[in-house]
Amino acid sequence: MPAPSIGWFETGSLSFELVKGLPAAVAVVAVGLLAAYIAWQQHKVGVEQRRVAHAKLNLDLFQRRYEIFESTWAMLSVTQQELTDQGQIEAAFNNARPRARFLFGVEIERYMLDVTTRILENRGIMSAVEHSEGGMLPEQNERWIANRAFFAREASESARDKFGPYLDFSAWR
């Protein structure tokens, strides 16, 4: 007697067992797709958060650098104009000098040191002139004039050119 045949969807057939597991497989695939979608969304959010964090870092760095530029420019301006009340401006400039190396590098630190040296040189010249009876010596006069020209040139344009590459927004795009 021939063995009884089992149809495609009869209980106990291979196709029946496969079909019986189909809802579980569909559920696993759906959960996997949902997990992949959530991971993708989190990745997009993470990328955006990193972009925002980078922009904030750039803005903070710009603000700190701009403070140093502003104090340097103010010091050059008041020195060039020979204003006698320089206390707060000079204090801001002197307090900014140690930070310059960390925020800009050696070039700006040296520039600010050059400004300080020239200021002190002119003050020394004026002090010597005040305590002498002969007035300003020719070499003192030359240095005085050269330093004054330096302060005027730097206050009007050159300081902006030196600090400009560090404060340029176009690199942020």
Backbone as a printed PyTorch tensor [residue, N CA C, xyz], in Angstrom:
tensor([[[  0.8240,  -1.1510,   0.0000],
         [  0.0000,   0.0000,   0.0000],
         [  0.8870,   1.2390,   0.0000]],

        [[  0.4880,   2.1300,  -0.8480],
         [  1.3170,   3.3420,  -0.9320],
         [  1.1560,   4.1840,   0.3280]],

        [[  2.2380,   4.9170,   0.6160],
         [  2.2240,   5.8000,   1.7980],
         [  1.2710,   6.9380,   1.5600]],

        [[  0.5800,   7.3120,   2.6150],
         [ -0.3560,   8.4170,   2.4170],
         [  0.4120,   9.6970,   2.0530]],

        [[ -0.1050,  10.4160,   1.0710],
         [  0.5550,  11.6640,   0.6850],
         [  0.0530,  12.8050,   1.5600]],

        [[  0.9530,  13.6440,   1.8220],
         [  0.6080,  14.8010,   2.6490],
         [  0.6170,  16.0030,   1.7150]],

        [[ -0.4010,  16.8280,   1.7430],
         [ -0.5040,  18.0150,   0.8840],
         [  0.4300,  19.1360,   1.3700]],

        [[  0.4510,  20.1530,   0.5780],
         [  1.3460,  21.2770,   0.8620],
         [  1.0710,  21.9180,   2.2130]],

        [[ -0.1350,  22.0680,   2.5610],
         [ -0.4440,  22.7700,   3.7980],
         [ -1.1210,  21.8800,   4.8250]],

        [[ -0.8710,  20.6550,   4.7680],
         [ -1.4450,  19.7610,   5.7660],
         [ -0.5530,  19.7690,   6.9870]],

        [[ -1.1680,  19.5750,   8.1310],
         [ -0.4290,  19.5360,   9.3810],
         [  0.6700,  18.4970,   9.2850]],

        [[  1.8690,  18.9330,   9.7100],
         [  3.0010,  18.0240,   9.7230],
         [  3.8540,  18.1090,   8.4710]],

        [[  3.3610,  18.7610,   7.4180],
         [  4.1710,  18.8640,   6.2050],
         [  5.2520,  19.9250,   6.3980]],

        [[  6.2870,  19.8300,   5.6060],
         [  7.3940,  20.7770,   5.6700],
         [  6.9130,  22.1870,   5.3310]],

        [[  6.0910,  22.3190,   4.3050],
         [  5.5840,  23.6370,   3.9280],
         [  4.7240,  24.2240,   5.0310]],

        [[  3.9600,  23.3860,   5.7030],
         [  3.1390,  23.8700,   6.8230],
         [  4.0300,  24.3920,   7.9510]],

        [[  5.0920,  23.6880,   8.2450],
         [  6.0070,  24.1080,   9.3160],
         [  6.7210,  25.4160,   8.9360]],

        [[  7.0730,  25.5240,   7.6540],
         [  7.7050,  26.7630,   7.1910],
         [  6.7370,  27.9390,   7.2870]],

        [[  5.5250,  27.7350,   6.8710],
         [  4.5180,  28.7950,   6.9150],
         [  4.1970,  29.1320,   8.3610]],

        [[  4.1920,  28.1590,   9.2180],
         [  3.9050,  28.3870,  10.6350],
         [  4.9780,  29.3020,  11.2660]],

        [[  6.2160,  29.2270,  10.8110],
         [  7.2930,  30.0770,  11.3330],
         [  7.3850,  31.4280,  10.6520]],

        [[  6.6130,  31.6300,   9.6060],
         [  6.6550,  32.8800,   8.8460],
         [  6.3150,  34.1190,   9.6880]],

        [[  5.2750,  34.1410,  10.5040],
         [  4.9930,  35.3440,  11.3000],
         [  6.1550,  35.7250,  12.2250]],

        [[  6.7980,  34.7400,  12.8140],
         [  7.9390,  35.0320,  13.6820],
         [  9.0870,  35.6330,  12.8660]],

        [[  9.3320,  35.1150,  11.6770],
         [ 10.4000,  35.6300,  10.8180],
         [ 10.0990,  37.0560,  10.3760]],

        [[  8.8480,  37.3040,  10.0130],
         [  8.4470,  38.6540,   9.6080],
         [  8.6270,  39.6130,  10.7820]],

        [[  8.2550,  39.1780,  11.9650],
         [  8.4040,  40.0260,  13.1570],
         [  9.8830,  40.3350,  13.4170]],

        [[ 10.7540,  39.3480,  13.2780],
         [ 12.1920,  39.5560,  13.4880],
         [ 12.7360,  40.5440,  12.4610]],

        [[ 12.3590,  40.3930,  11.2040],
         [ 12.8110,  41.3080,  10.1490],
         [ 12.2960,  42.7200,  10.4240]],

        [[ 11.0250,  42.8340,  10.8290],
         [ 10.4540,  44.1530,  11.1140],
         [ 11.1840,  44.8120,  12.2770]],

        [[ 11.4600,  44.0560,  13.3200],
         [ 12.1960,  44.6100,  14.4710],
         [ 13.6060,  45.0110,  14.0380]],

        [[ 14.2290,  44.2010,  13.2090],
         [ 15.5660,  44.5340,  12.6990],
         [ 15.5570,  45.8090,  11.8800]],

        [[ 14.5720,  45.9530,  11.0010],
         [ 14.4580,  47.1680,  10.1890],
         [ 14.1950,  48.3900,  11.0640]],

        [[ 13.3440,  48.2080,  12.0700],
         [ 13.0690,  49.3100,  12.9940],
         [ 14.3330,  49.6990,  13.7580]],

        [[ 15.0900,  48.7250,  14.2120],
         [ 16.3430,  48.9990,  14.9260],
         [ 17.3410,  49.7100,  14.0150]],

        [[ 17.4140,  49.2820,  12.7460],
         [ 18.3090,  49.9300,  11.7890],
         [ 17.8890,  51.3740,  11.5430]],

        [[ 16.5920,  51.6130,  11.4200],
         [ 16.0790,  52.9750,  11.2190],
         [ 16.4150,  53.8560,  12.4190]],

        [[ 16.2110,  53.3530,  13.6160],
         [ 16.5140,  54.1270,  14.8360],
         [ 18.0140,  54.4130,  14.9070]],

        [[ 18.8370,  53.4150,  14.6010],
         [ 20.2950,  53.6210,  14.6160],
         [ 20.6960,  54.6840,  13.5990]],

        [[ 20.0830,  54.6530,  12.4220],
         [ 20.3810,  55.6510,  11.3860],
         [ 19.9990,  57.0570,  11.8590]],

        [[ 18.8360,  57.1770,  12.4840],
         [ 18.4000,  58.4740,  13.0000],
         [ 19.3550,  58.9710,  14.0870]],

        [[ 19.7820,  58.0770,  14.9580],
         [ 20.7210,  58.4700,  16.0090],
         [ 22.0660,  58.8840,  15.4100]],

        [[ 22.4720,  58.1970,  14.3640],
         [ 23.7110,  58.5700,  13.6840],
         [ 23.6020,  59.9800,  13.1040]],

        [[ 22.4680,  60.2690,  12.4590],
         [ 22.2620,  61.6110,  11.9020],
         [ 22.2710,  62.6600,  13.0030]],

        [[ 21.6340,  62.3550,  14.1360],
         [ 21.6200,  63.2920,  15.2630],
         [ 23.0380,  63.4670,  15.7960]],

        [[ 23.7790,  62.3790,  15.8900],
         [ 25.1570,  62.4530,  16.3710],
         [ 26.0320,  63.3080,  15.4730]],

        [[ 25.8630,  63.1610,  14.1660],
         [ 26.6210,  63.9700,  13.2070],
         [ 26.2700,  65.4420,  13.3950]],

        [[ 24.9950,  65.7320,  13.5560],
         [ 24.5550,  67.1180,  13.7540],
         [ 25.0940,  67.6720,  15.0660]],

        [[ 25.0750,  66.8590,  16.1150],
         [ 25.5950,  67.3100,  17.4080],
         [ 27.0880,  67.5970,  17.3110]],

        [[ 27.8280,  66.7700,  16.5820],
         [ 29.2630,  67.0220,  16.4080],
         [ 29.4930,  68.2990,  15.6120]],

        [[ 28.6550,  68.5250,  14.6050],
         [ 28.7850,  69.7520,  13.8020],
         [ 28.5130,  70.9820,  14.6590]],

        [[ 27.4720,  70.9140,  15.4870],
         [ 27.1340,  72.0350,  16.3690],
         [ 28.2360,  72.2410,  17.4100]],

        [[ 28.7560,  71.1580,  17.9630],
         [ 29.8370,  71.2600,  18.9500],
         [ 31.0830,  71.8820,  18.3200]],

        [[ 31.3810,  71.5130,  17.0790],
         [ 32.5390,  72.0880,  16.3900],
         [ 32.3300,  73.5830,  16.1350]],

        [[ 31.1210,  73.9490,  15.7370],
         [ 30.8220,  75.3680,  15.5070],
         [ 30.9350,  76.1570,  16.8080]],

        [[ 30.4690,  75.5810,  17.9140],
         [ 30.5710,  76.2560,  19.2130],
         [ 32.0310,  76.4260,  19.6160]],

        [[ 32.8340,  75.3990,  19.3830],
         [ 34.2630,  75.4970,  19.6800],
         [ 34.9020,  76.6150,  18.8630]],

        [[ 34.5660,  76.6850,  17.5730],
         [ 35.0950,  77.7580,  16.7250],
         [ 34.6720,  79.1310,  17.2420]],

        [[ 33.4170,  79.2550,  17.6480],
         [ 32.9270,  80.5360,  18.1480],
         [ 33.6290,  80.9210,  19.4490]],

        [[ 33.7850,  79.9710,  20.3550],
         [ 34.4950,  80.2470,  21.6070],
         [ 35.9370,  80.6580,  21.3400]],

        [[ 36.5850,  79.9580,  20.4370],
         [ 37.9660,  80.2910,  20.0840],
         [ 38.0360,  81.6760,  19.4570]],

        [[ 37.0940,  81.9750,  18.5770],
         [ 37.0530,  83.2980,  17.9560],
         [ 36.9070,  84.3870,  19.0170]],

        [[ 35.9890,  84.1790,  19.9630],
         [ 35.7550,  85.1950,  20.9930],
         [ 37.0000,  85.4290,  21.8370]],

        [[ 37.6780,  84.3760,  22.2150],
         [ 38.9000,  84.5220,  23.0150],
         [ 40.0030,  85.2060,  22.2110]],

        [[ 40.1150,  84.8420,  20.9580],
         [ 41.1260,  85.4710,  20.1090],
         [ 40.7850,  86.9350,  19.8700]],

        [[ 39.5090,  87.2220,  19.6620],
         [ 39.1170,  88.6000,  19.3980],
         [ 39.3970,  89.5000,  20.5970]],

        [[ 39.2190,  88.9900,  21.7940],
         [ 39.5430,  89.7740,  22.9980],
         [ 41.0110,  90.1880,  22.9840]],

        [[ 41.8850,  89.2680,  22.6000],
         [ 43.3180,  89.5740,  22.5650],
         [ 43.6110,  90.5770,  21.4550]],

        [[ 42.9880,  90.4010,  20.2960],
         [ 43.1620,  91.3790,  19.2190],
         [ 42.7000,  92.7540,  19.6760]],

        [[ 41.5340,  92.7990,  20.3000],
         [ 40.9670,  94.0710,  20.7360],
         [ 41.8710,  94.7690,  21.7590]],

        [[ 42.4190,  94.0130,  22.7120],
         [ 43.2880,  94.6310,  23.7120],
         [ 44.5920,  95.1080,  23.0700]],

        [[ 45.0980,  94.3620,  22.0860],
         [ 46.3190,  94.7790,  21.3820],
         [ 46.0540,  96.0420,  20.5740]],

        [[ 44.9590,  96.0380,  19.8480],
         [ 44.6330,  97.2180,  19.0360],
         [ 44.4130,  98.4450,  19.9260]],

        [[ 43.7230,  98.2720,  21.0490],
         [ 43.4940,  99.3880,  21.9690],
         [ 44.8180,  99.9190,  22.5140]],

        [[ 45.7210,  99.0090,  22.8560],
         [ 47.0250,  99.4350,  23.3860],
         [ 47.8020, 100.2020,  22.3310]],

        [[ 47.7940,  99.7180,  21.1030],
         [ 48.4700, 100.4320,  20.0160],
         [ 47.8510, 101.8150,  19.8080]],

        [[ 46.5430, 101.8760,  19.8670],
         [ 45.8480, 103.1480,  19.6310],
         [ 46.1660, 104.1800,  20.7000]],

        [[ 46.0700, 103.7850,  21.9620],
         [ 46.3220, 104.7760,  23.0180],
         [ 47.7940, 105.1500,  23.0790]],

        [[ 48.6680, 104.2250,  22.7380],
         [ 50.1020, 104.5380,  22.7350],
         [ 50.4270, 105.4790,  21.5860]],

        [[ 49.8350, 105.2240,  20.4530],
         [ 50.0640, 106.0760,  19.2840],
         [ 49.5490, 107.4880,  19.5370]],

        [[ 48.4620, 107.6100,  20.2840],
         [ 47.8910, 108.9210,  20.5720],
         [ 48.5150, 109.5730,  21.7970]],

        [[ 49.4090, 108.8460,  22.4520],
         [ 50.0860, 109.3310,  23.6630],
         [ 49.1020, 109.7170,  24.7530]],

        [[ 48.0600, 108.9460,  24.9260],
         [ 47.1230, 109.2010,  26.0190],
         [ 47.7820, 108.7970,  27.3310]],

        [[ 47.5780, 109.6040,  28.3410],
         [ 48.2510, 109.3240,  29.6120],
         [ 47.4860, 108.3380,  30.4790]],

        [[ 46.1850, 108.2470,  30.3240],
         [ 45.3830, 107.3390,  31.1410],
         [ 45.2220, 106.0030,  30.4090]],

        [[ 46.2230, 105.1510,  30.5300],
         [ 46.2300, 103.8800,  29.8110],
         [ 46.0510, 102.6890,  30.7470]],

        [[ 45.8230, 102.9270,  32.0230],
         [ 45.8410, 101.8720,  33.0310],
         [ 45.0460, 100.6310,  32.7020]],

        [[ 43.7450, 100.7710,  32.4450],
         [ 42.9090,  99.6030,  32.1800],
         [ 43.2640,  98.9390,  30.8540]],

        [[ 43.5620,  99.7460,  29.8660],
         [ 43.9070,  99.2000,  28.5500],
         [ 45.2220,  98.4440,  28.6300]],

        [[ 46.1780,  99.0110,  29.3380],
         [ 47.4760,  98.3530,  29.4910],
         [ 47.3450,  97.0650,  30.3000]],

        [[ 46.5160,  97.0790,  31.3230],
         [ 46.3050,  95.8730,  32.1280],
         [ 45.6760,  94.7670,  31.2770]],

        [[ 44.6930,  95.1040,  30.4560],
         [ 44.0560,  94.1050,  29.5860],
         [ 45.0620,  93.5430,  28.5900]],

        [[ 45.8930,  94.4230,  28.0440],
         [ 46.9130,  93.9850,  27.0840],
         [ 47.9240,  93.0570,  27.7520]],

        [[ 48.4250,  93.4580,  28.9060],
         [ 49.4190,  92.6410,  29.6080],
         [ 48.8370,  91.3080,  30.0730]],

        [[ 47.5630,  91.2940,  30.4460],
         [ 46.9280,  90.0370,  30.8460],
         [ 46.6620,  89.1270,  29.6540]],

        [[ 46.5300,  89.7020,  28.4830],
         [ 46.2600,  88.9120,  27.2760],
         [ 47.5250,  88.2760,  26.7120]],

        [[ 48.6610,  88.8770,  26.9720],
         [ 49.9130,  88.3740,  26.3760],
         [ 50.2000,  86.9040,  26.6750]],

        [[ 50.0670,  86.4310,  27.9070],
         [ 50.3630,  85.0030,  28.1460],
         [ 49.4090,  84.0470,  27.4110]],

        [[ 48.1850,  84.4770,  27.1690],
         [ 47.2200,  83.6200,  26.4660],
         [ 47.4660,  83.5780,  24.9670]],

        [[ 48.1680,  84.5750,  24.4530],
         [ 48.3630,  84.6840,  23.0010],
         [ 49.0460,  83.4570,  22.4190]],

        [[ 50.0330,  82.9380,  23.0980],
         [ 50.7600,  81.7820,  22.5680],
         [ 49.8330,  80.5700,  22.4220]],

        [[ 48.9430,  80.3750,  23.3820],
         [ 48.0580,  79.2190,  23.3400],
         [ 46.9520,  79.3700,  22.2960]],

        [[ 46.4870,  80.5900,  22.1060],
         [ 45.3720,  80.8140,  21.1950],
         [ 45.8000,  81.1350,  19.7620]],

        [[ 47.0280,  81.6340,  19.6040],
         [ 47.5010,  82.0180,  18.2740],
         [ 48.7700,  81.2910,  17.8500]],

        [[ 49.6800,  81.1350,  18.7820],
         [ 50.9810,  80.5720,  18.4570],
         [ 52.0710,  81.5910,  18.7150]],

        [[ 53.2720,  81.2170,  18.3490],
         [ 54.4620,  82.0190,  18.6570],
         [ 54.4640,  83.3520,  17.9200]],

        [[ 53.9570,  83.3790,  16.6910],
         [ 54.0220,  84.6040,  15.8840],
         [ 53.3340,  85.7850,  16.5790]],

        [[ 52.1260,  85.5900,  17.0550],
         [ 51.3910,  86.6800,  17.7080],
         [ 52.0030,  86.9920,  19.0720]],

        [[ 52.4760,  85.9760,  19.7630],
         [ 53.1400,  86.2230,  21.0490],
         [ 54.3620,  87.1300,  20.8430]],

        [[ 55.1460,  86.8470,  19.8270],
         [ 56.3270,  87.6860,  19.5340],
         [ 55.9160,  89.1040,  19.1220]],

        [[ 54.8530,  89.1880,  18.3470],
         [ 54.3500,  90.4940,  17.9350],
         [ 53.9600,  91.3250,  19.1570]],

        [[ 53.2310,  90.7140,  20.0840],
         [ 52.8100,  91.4370,  21.2880],
         [ 54.0100,  91.8000,  22.1540]],

        [[ 55.0210,  90.9530,  22.1780],
         [ 56.2510,  91.2630,  22.9130],
         [ 56.9720,  92.4420,  22.2620]],

        [[ 56.9610,  92.4910,  20.9370],
         [ 57.5620,  93.6240,  20.2130],
         [ 56.8330,  94.9210,  20.5630]],

        [[ 55.5080,  94.8700,  20.6130],
         [ 54.7230,  96.0490,  20.9940],
         [ 55.1240,  96.4960,  22.4030]],

        [[ 55.2000,  95.5560,  23.3250],
         [ 55.5670,  95.8720,  24.7110],
         [ 56.9640,  96.4840,  24.7710]],

        [[ 57.8960,  95.8990,  24.0580],
         [ 59.2800,  96.3980,  24.0520],
         [ 59.3330,  97.8320,  23.5410]],

        [[ 58.6020,  98.1350,  22.4940],
         [ 58.6020,  99.4890,  21.9280],
         [ 57.9320, 100.4930,  22.8840]],

        [[ 56.8780, 100.0440,  23.5460],
         [ 56.2310, 100.9270,  24.5310],
         [ 57.2030, 101.2610,  25.6470]],

        [[ 57.8490, 100.2290,  26.1640],
         [ 58.8090, 100.4470,  27.2540],
         [ 59.9950, 101.2820,  26.7930]],

        [[ 60.4230, 101.0950,  25.5660],
         [ 61.5240, 101.8900,  25.0310],
         [ 61.1340, 103.3710,  24.9780]],

        [[ 59.9330, 103.6730,  24.4700],
         [ 59.5030, 105.0730,  24.4110],
         [ 59.3350, 105.6690,  25.8050]],

        [[ 58.8380, 104.8700,  26.7400],
         [ 58.7240, 105.3710,  28.1150],
         [ 60.0980, 105.6560,  28.7030]],

        [[ 61.0560, 104.7890,  28.4060],
         [ 62.4330, 105.0100,  28.8740],
         [ 63.0260, 106.2740,  28.2840]],

        [[ 62.7600, 106.4920,  27.0090],
         [ 63.2570, 107.7060,  26.3520],
         [ 62.6510, 108.9380,  27.0210]],

        [[ 61.3390, 108.9180,  27.2440],
         [ 60.6800, 110.0660,  27.8670],
         [ 61.1840, 110.2950,  29.2860]],

        [[ 61.4090, 109.2330,  30.0120],
         [ 61.9270, 109.3590,  31.3730],
         [ 63.3260, 109.9600,  31.3560]],

        [[ 64.1540, 109.5090,  30.4190],
         [ 65.5150, 110.0430,  30.3120],
         [ 65.4860, 111.5160,  29.9400]],

        [[ 64.5830, 111.8830,  29.0460],
         [ 64.4810, 113.2790,  28.6180],
         [ 64.0260, 114.1590,  29.7810]],

        [[ 63.0620, 113.6590,  30.5580],
         [ 62.5660, 114.4290,  31.7010],
         [ 63.6440, 114.6610,  32.7490]],

        [[ 64.5730, 113.7440,  32.8590],
         [ 65.6160, 113.8540,  33.8830],
         [ 66.9250, 114.4240,  33.3480]],

        [[ 66.9420, 114.8330,  32.1090],
         [ 68.1570, 115.4320,  31.5560],
         [ 67.8920, 116.9030,  31.2680]],

        [[ 68.9520, 117.6190,  31.1510],
         [ 68.8130, 119.0530,  30.8830],
         [ 69.0080, 119.3730,  29.4090]],

        [[ 69.5410, 118.4290,  28.6730],
         [ 69.8600, 118.6950,  27.2710],
         [ 68.7510, 118.3480,  26.3050]],

        [[ 67.6850, 117.7900,  26.7600],
         [ 66.6060, 117.3930,  25.8540],
         [ 66.8620, 116.0250,  25.2440]],

        [[ 66.1550, 115.7370,  24.1980],
         [ 66.2330, 114.4270,  23.5580],
         [ 67.4440, 114.3690,  22.6380]],

        [[ 68.2070, 113.3050,  22.7690],
         [ 69.3700, 113.0890,  21.9080],
         [ 68.8970, 112.6590,  20.5180]],

        [[ 69.7080, 112.8790,  19.4870],
         [ 69.2900, 112.5260,  18.1230],
         [ 68.9080, 111.0420,  17.9760]],

        [[ 69.7020, 110.1280,  18.5810],
         [ 69.3650, 108.6970,  18.4410],
         [ 68.0770, 108.3550,  19.1990]],

        [[ 67.8430, 109.0620,  20.3210],
         [ 66.5850, 108.8660,  21.0480],
         [ 65.4140, 109.3700,  20.2080]],

        [[ 65.6200, 110.5100,  19.5690],
         [ 64.5790, 111.0860,  18.7280],
         [ 64.2350, 110.1440,  17.5660]],

        [[ 65.2730, 109.5530,  16.9480],
         [ 65.0390, 108.6160,  15.8490],
         [ 64.2250, 107.4120,  16.3130]],

        [[ 64.5940, 106.8310,  17.4480],
         [ 63.8640, 105.6740,  17.9810],
         [ 62.4430, 106.0710,  18.3610]],

        [[ 62.3030, 107.2290,  18.9670],
         [ 60.9830, 107.7260,  19.3670],
         [ 60.0660, 107.8240,  18.1440]],

        [[ 60.5890, 108.4650,  17.1000],
         [ 59.8110, 108.6540,  15.8770],
         [ 59.5090, 107.3020,  15.2200]],

        [[ 60.4940, 106.4170,  15.1690],
         [ 60.2900, 105.0910,  14.5650],
         [ 59.2170, 104.3150,  15.3300]],

        [[ 59.2680, 104.3690,  16.6460],
         [ 58.2650, 103.6660,  17.4540],
         [ 56.8760, 104.2810,  17.2670]],

        [[ 56.8150, 105.5910,  17.2240],
         [ 55.5220, 106.2580,  17.0170],
         [ 54.9370, 105.8900,  15.6560]],

        [[ 55.7820, 105.8290,  14.6380],
         [ 55.3270, 105.4290,  13.3070],
         [ 54.8340, 103.9710,  13.3440]],

        [[ 55.5580, 103.1210,  14.0720],
         [ 55.1460, 101.7220,  14.2380],
         [ 53.7600, 101.6460,  14.8700]],

        [[ 53.5420, 102.3900,  15.9660],
         [ 52.2480, 102.3510,  16.6530],
         [ 51.1260, 102.8420,  15.7320]],

        [[ 51.3930, 103.8990,  14.9940],
         [ 50.3740, 104.4440,  14.0860],
         [ 50.0410, 103.4450,  12.9850]],

        [[ 51.0780, 102.8620,  12.3860],
         [ 50.8740, 101.8960,  11.2960],
         [ 50.1360, 100.6540,  11.8130]],

        [[ 50.5560, 100.1530,  12.9530],
         [ 49.9520,  98.9390,  13.5030],
         [ 48.5050,  99.1900,  13.9380]],

        [[ 48.2510, 100.3450,  14.5260],
         [ 46.8910, 100.6470,  14.9900],
         [ 45.9390, 100.8220,  13.8190]],

        [[ 46.4530, 101.3430,  12.7050],
         [ 45.5480, 101.5970,  11.5790],
         [ 45.2950, 100.3650,  10.7210]],

        [[ 46.2980,  99.5320,  10.4790],
         [ 46.0830,  98.4070,   9.5760],
         [ 46.8430,  97.1400,   9.9130]],

        [[ 48.0910,  97.2450,  10.2180],
         [ 48.9420,  96.0620,  10.2960],
         [ 48.5140,  95.0700,  11.3690]],

        [[ 48.0460,  95.5480,  12.5070],
         [ 47.5970,  94.6220,  13.5600],
         [ 46.4290,  93.7920,  13.0410]],

        [[ 45.5330,  94.4210,  12.3290],
         [ 44.3900,  93.7000,  11.7530],
         [ 44.8740,  92.6320,  10.7680]],

        [[ 45.8960,  92.9700,   9.9870],
         [ 46.4370,  92.0030,   9.0280],
         [ 47.1160,  90.8250,   9.7300]],

        [[ 47.7870,  91.0960,  10.8360],
         [ 48.4580,  90.0210,  11.5700],
         [ 47.4560,  89.0750,  12.2320]],

        [[ 46.4080,  89.6370,  12.8030],
         [ 45.4110,  88.8270,  13.5020],
         [ 44.3680,  88.2420,  12.5500]],

        [[ 44.2160,  88.8570,  11.3760],
         [ 43.1700,  88.4860,  10.4280],
         [ 43.0480,  87.0060,  10.1110]],

        [[ 44.1430,  86.3170,   9.7820],
         [ 44.0080,  84.8980,   9.4480],
         [ 43.4170,  84.0530,  10.5830]],

        [[ 43.6120,  84.4770,  11.8040],
         [ 43.1010,  83.7250,  12.9500],
         [ 41.6200,  84.0420,  13.2460]],

        [[ 41.1420,  85.1400,  12.6920],
         [ 39.7700,  85.5830,  12.9770],
         [ 38.8830,  85.5000,  11.7350]],

        [[ 39.3150,  84.7850,  10.7240],
         [ 38.6050,  84.7010,   9.4590],
         [ 37.4850,  83.6660,   9.5230]],

        [[ 36.2570,  84.0920,   9.2780],
         [ 35.0890,  83.2030,   9.3080],
         [ 34.9920,  82.3090,   8.0690]],

        [[ 35.6290,  82.6760,   6.9840],
         [ 35.4390,  81.9220,   5.7360],
         [ 35.9120,  80.4790,   5.8620]],

        [[ 36.8380,  80.2050,   6.7540],
         [ 37.3270,  78.8340,   6.9340],
         [ 36.3130,  77.9600,   7.6650]],

        [[ 35.2760,  78.5520,   8.2400],
         [ 34.3000,  77.7920,   9.0130],
         [ 33.2680,  77.1150,   8.1340]],

        [[ 33.1640,  77.5080,   6.9000],
         [ 32.0810,  77.0080,   6.0380],
         [ 32.3780,  75.6500,   5.4860]]])
